[in-house]
Amino acid sequence: MIESVSLPVTGMKCGGCESNVTNKLKAIDGVIGIKASSKDNEINIEFDNETTSLEMIKDVIVEAGFTLVE
């Protein structure tokens, strides 16, 4: 089933940060679409929750050096 989430993050300062996290998220099987915005401090992700999990996505964001705002 396809799921869409918006995750507030801190630490993205520029387009390079957006590209970095986008490329890391694209490597996850099941991720369909990503829009990372340093201006809005947000990452919008569309993914197949039968292939990947939100937890895996969150782990990749943190491993990329960004902080999720809960």
OpenMM code with the backbone's topology and positions (N, CA, C; nanometers):
from openmm import Vec3, app, unit

residues = "MET ILE GLU SER VAL SER LEU PRO VAL THR GLY MET LYS CYS GLY GLY CYS GLU SER ASN VAL THR ASN LYS LEU LYS ALA ILE ASP GLY VAL ILE GLY ILE LYS ALA SER SER LYS ASP ASN GLU ILE ASN ILE GLU PHE ASP ASN GLU THR THR SER LEU GLU MET ILE LYS ASP VAL ILE VAL GLU ALA GLY PHE THR LEU VAL GLU".split()
positions = [
    Vec3(0.0842, -0.1180, 0.0000),
    Vec3(0.0000, 0.0000, 0.0000),
    Vec3(0.0887, 0.1244, 0.0000),
    Vec3(0.0544, 0.2197, -0.0824),
    Vec3(0.1333, 0.3428, -0.0940),
    Vec3(0.0966, 0.4378, 0.0203),
    Vec3(0.1990, 0.4923, 0.0829),
    Vec3(0.1813, 0.5844, 0.1947),
    Vec3(0.2617, 0.7112, 0.1663),
    Vec3(0.2084, 0.8253, 0.2077),
    Vec3(0.2788, 0.9536, 0.1955),
    Vec3(0.2927, 1.0149, 0.3340),
    Vec3(0.4144, 1.0639, 0.3640),
    Vec3(0.4386, 1.1293, 0.4926),
    Vec3(0.5214, 1.2549, 0.4720),
    Vec3(0.5015, 1.3494, 0.5614),
    Vec3(0.5846, 1.4696, 0.5680),
    Vec3(0.6582, 1.4646, 0.7005),
    Vec3(0.7912, 1.4688, 0.6926),
    Vec3(0.8724, 1.4603, 0.8133),
    Vec3(0.9471, 1.5918, 0.8350),
    Vec3(0.9219, 1.6586, 0.9473),
    Vec3(0.9977, 1.7807, 0.9778),
    Vec3(1.1392, 1.7423, 1.0218),
    Vec3(1.2379, 1.8121, 0.9674),
    Vec3(1.3783, 1.7841, 0.9996),
    Vec3(1.4538, 1.9143, 1.0260),
    Vec3(1.5650, 1.9008, 1.0956),
    Vec3(1.6564, 2.0130, 1.1102),
    Vec3(1.7925, 1.9685, 1.0591),
    Vec3(1.8720, 2.0641, 1.0192),
    Vec3(2.0076, 2.0348, 0.9746),
    Vec3(2.0291, 2.0505, 0.8253),
    Vec3(1.9211, 2.0574, 0.7462),
    Vec3(1.9380, 2.0807, 0.6027),
    Vec3(1.9598, 2.2293, 0.5815),
    Vec3(2.0738, 2.2642, 0.5221),
    Vec3(2.1088, 2.4057, 0.5060),
    Vec3(2.1065, 2.4534, 0.3603),
    Vec3(2.1122, 2.3575, 0.2659),
    Vec3(2.1277, 2.3994, 0.1261),
    Vec3(2.0814, 2.2882, 0.0313),
    Vec3(2.0929, 2.3166, -0.0968),
    Vec3(2.0583, 2.2191, -0.1986),
    Vec3(2.1436, 2.0940, -0.1923),
    Vec3(2.2675, 2.1087, -0.1484),
    Vec3(2.3553, 1.9933, -0.1334),
    Vec3(2.3023, 1.8973, -0.0280),
    Vec3(2.2511, 1.9522, 0.0803),
    Vec3(2.1904, 1.8693, 0.1854),
    Vec3(2.0667, 1.7977, 0.1312),
    Vec3(1.9858, 1.8706, 0.0545),
    Vec3(1.8659, 1.8104, -0.0057),
    Vec3(1.9048, 1.6953, -0.0970),
    Vec3(2.0062, 1.7157, -0.1799),
    Vec3(2.0520, 1.6105, -0.2718),
    Vec3(2.1074, 1.4912, -0.1962),
    Vec3(2.1833, 1.5167, -0.0916),
    Vec3(2.2428, 1.4098, -0.0118),
    Vec3(2.1350, 1.3176, 0.0448),
    Vec3(2.0372, 1.3743, 0.1129),
    Vec3(1.9341, 1.2917, 0.1754),
    Vec3(1.8436, 1.2283, 0.0694),
    Vec3(1.8171, 1.2996, -0.0389),
    Vec3(1.7348, 1.2436, -0.1460),
    Vec3(1.8010, 1.1210, -0.2073),
    Vec3(1.9301, 1.1295, -0.2361),
    Vec3(2.0013, 1.0157, -0.2943),
    Vec3(2.0043, 0.8956, -0.2009),
    Vec3(2.0213, 0.9198, -0.0726),
    Vec3(2.0227, 0.8097, 0.0246),
    Vec3(1.8849, 0.7448, 0.0350),
    Vec3(1.7798, 0.8250, 0.0310),
    Vec3(1.6445, 0.7702, 0.0393),
    Vec3(1.6055, 0.6962, -0.0890),
    Vec3(1.6505, 0.7447, -0.2046),
    Vec3(1.6212, 0.6776, -0.3312),
    Vec3(1.6781, 0.5363, -0.3362),
    Vec3(1.7834, 0.5112, -0.2582),
    Vec3(1.8479, 0.3794, -0.2567),
    Vec3(1.7651, 0.2741, -0.1822),
    Vec3(1.6610, 0.3165, -0.1120),
    Vec3(1.5762, 0.2233, -0.0370),
    Vec3(1.4708, 0.1658, -0.1313),
    Vec3(1.4643, 0.0322, -0.1395),
    Vec3(1.3586, -0.0311, -0.2181),
    Vec3(1.2234, 0.0082, -0.1606),
    Vec3(1.1329, 0.0474, -0.2469),
    Vec3(0.9985, 0.0833, -0.2035),
    Vec3(0.9742, 0.2320, -0.1948),
    Vec3(1.0808, 0.3129, -0.1976),
    Vec3(1.0626, 0.4582, -0.1969),
    Vec3(1.0272, 0.5012, -0.3391),
    Vec3(0.9161, 0.5717, -0.3513),
    Vec3(0.8631, 0.6090, -0.4830),
    Vec3(0.8944, 0.7540, -0.5175),
    Vec3(0.8776, 0.8431, -0.4208),
    Vec3(0.9017, 0.9844, -0.4469),
    Vec3(0.9533, 1.0563, -0.3235),
    Vec3(1.0374, 1.1572, -0.3471),
    Vec3(1.0976, 1.2333, -0.2374),
    Vec3(1.1031, 1.3798, -0.2776),
    Vec3(1.0683, 1.4657, -0.1843),
    Vec3(1.0909, 1.6091, -0.2026),
    Vec3(1.1471, 1.6619, -0.0715),
    Vec3(1.2742, 1.6947, -0.0730),
    Vec3(1.3402, 1.7494, 0.0448),
    Vec3(1.3524, 1.9008, 0.0279),
    Vec3(1.3162, 1.9741, 0.1316),
    Vec3(1.3210, 2.1201, 0.1258),
    Vec3(1.3962, 2.1761, 0.2465),
    Vec3(1.5135, 2.2349, 0.2196),
    Vec3(1.5885, 2.2990, 0.3274),
    Vec3(1.5173, 2.4269, 0.3726),
    Vec3(1.4469, 2.4899, 0.2807),
    Vec3(1.3733, 2.6130, 0.3131),
    Vec3(1.2611, 2.5848, 0.4124),
    Vec3(1.1885, 2.4746, 0.3896),
    Vec3(1.0752, 2.4393, 0.4748),
    Vec3(1.1131, 2.3452, 0.5889),
    Vec3(1.2405, 2.2991, 0.5904),
    Vec3(1.2853, 2.2020, 0.6912),
    Vec3(1.1934, 2.0802, 0.6943),
    Vec3(1.1719, 2.0231, 0.5749),
    Vec3(1.0769, 1.9137, 0.5636),
    Vec3(1.1177, 1.8184, 0.4516),
    Vec3(1.0878, 1.6906, 0.4725),
    Vec3(1.1068, 1.5909, 0.3682),
    Vec3(0.9727, 1.5216, 0.3468),
    Vec3(0.9225, 1.5272, 0.2245),
    Vec3(0.7988, 1.4590, 0.1880),
    Vec3(0.8366, 1.3321, 0.1137),
    Vec3(0.7826, 1.2196, 0.1589),
    Vec3(0.8197, 1.0907, 0.1022),
    Vec3(0.6950, 1.0103, 0.0705),
    Vec3(0.6979, 0.9473, -0.0466),
    Vec3(0.5942, 0.8535, -0.0855),
    Vec3(0.6616, 0.7172, -0.0966),
    Vec3(0.6044, 0.6163, -0.0309),
    Vec3(0.6682, 0.4848, -0.0299),
    Vec3(0.5649, 0.3734, -0.0196),
    Vec3(0.6078, 0.2539, -0.0574),
    Vec3(0.5259, 0.1340, -0.0481),
    Vec3(0.5548, 0.0700, 0.0873),
    Vec3(0.4577, 0.0726, 0.1771),
    Vec3(0.4819, 0.0222, 0.3124),
    Vec3(0.4844, -0.1306, 0.3197),
    Vec3(0.4624, -0.1966, 0.2084),
    Vec3(0.4784, -0.3415, 0.2040),
    Vec3(0.6221, -0.3789, 0.1683),
    Vec3(0.6977, -0.2806, 0.1186),
    Vec3(0.8370, -0.3035, 0.0787),
    Vec3(0.9356, -0.2452, 0.1790),
    Vec3(0.9023, -0.1296, 0.2343),
    Vec3(0.9897, -0.0644, 0.3319),
    Vec3(0.9047, -0.0092, 0.4459),
    Vec3(0.9717, 0.0355, 0.5496),
    Vec3(0.8988, 0.0881, 0.6654),
    Vec3(0.9359, 0.2341, 0.6904),
    Vec3(0.8485, 0.3021, 0.7601),
    Vec3(0.8759, 0.4405, 0.7979),
    Vec3(0.9977, 0.4459, 0.8890),
    Vec3(1.0134, 0.3455, 0.9742),
    Vec3(1.1309, 0.3415, 1.0631),
    Vec3(1.2607, 0.3356, 0.9838),
    Vec3(1.2647, 0.2558, 0.8778),
    Vec3(1.3852, 0.2465, 0.7952),
    Vec3(1.4151, 0.3815, 0.7306),
    Vec3(1.3112, 0.4469, 0.6821),
    Vec3(1.3272, 0.5783, 0.6198),
    Vec3(1.3825, 0.6785, 0.7217),
    Vec3(1.3254, 0.6782, 0.8415),
    Vec3(1.3721, 0.7694, 0.9465),
    Vec3(1.5183, 0.7405, 0.9820),
    Vec3(1.5545, 0.6125, 0.9893),
    Vec3(1.6932, 0.5760, 1.0210),
    Vec3(1.7901, 0.6305, 0.9171),
    Vec3(1.7537, 0.6233, 0.7888),
    Vec3(1.8403, 0.6725, 0.6817),
    Vec3(1.8565, 0.8241, 0.6920),
    Vec3(1.7500, 0.8938, 0.7249),
    Vec3(1.7569, 1.0399, 0.7398),
    Vec3(1.8541, 1.0767, 0.8532),
    Vec3(1.8440, 1.0065, 0.9646),
    Vec3(1.9312, 1.0338, 1.0790),
    Vec3(2.0760, 0.9972, 1.0443),
    Vec3(2.0951, 0.8826, 0.9774),
    Vec3(2.2305, 0.8406, 0.9369),
    Vec3(2.2923, 0.9407, 0.8394),
    Vec3(2.2095, 1.0124, 0.7639),
    Vec3(2.2585, 1.1131, 0.6701),
    Vec3(2.3005, 1.2411, 0.7426),
    Vec3(2.2744, 1.2485, 0.8727),
    Vec3(2.3198, 1.3630, 0.9511),
    Vec3(2.2146, 1.4653, 0.9862),
    Vec3(2.0877, 1.4305, 0.9664),
    Vec3(1.9810, 1.5250, 0.9949),
    Vec3(1.9001, 1.4794, 1.1155),
    Vec3(1.8314, 1.5713, 1.1786),
    Vec3(1.7538, 1.5412, 1.2986),
    Vec3(1.6058, 1.5494, 1.2677),
    Vec3(1.5342, 1.4446, 1.3054),
    Vec3(1.3889, 1.4444, 1.2896),
    Vec3(1.3272, 1.5196, 1.4067),
    Vec3(1.2317, 1.6045, 1.3763),
    Vec3(1.1619, 1.6806, 1.4792),
    Vec3(1.0327, 1.6053, 1.5090),
    Vec3(1.0205, 1.5596, 1.6308),
    Vec3(0.9008, 1.4810, 1.6685),
    Vec3(0.7906, 1.5696, 1.7189),
] * unit.nanometer
topology = app.Topology()
chain = topology.addChain("A")
for resn in residues:
    res = topology.addResidue(resn, chain)
    for name in ("N", "CA", "C"):
        topology.addAtom(name, app.Element.getBySymbol(name[0]), res)
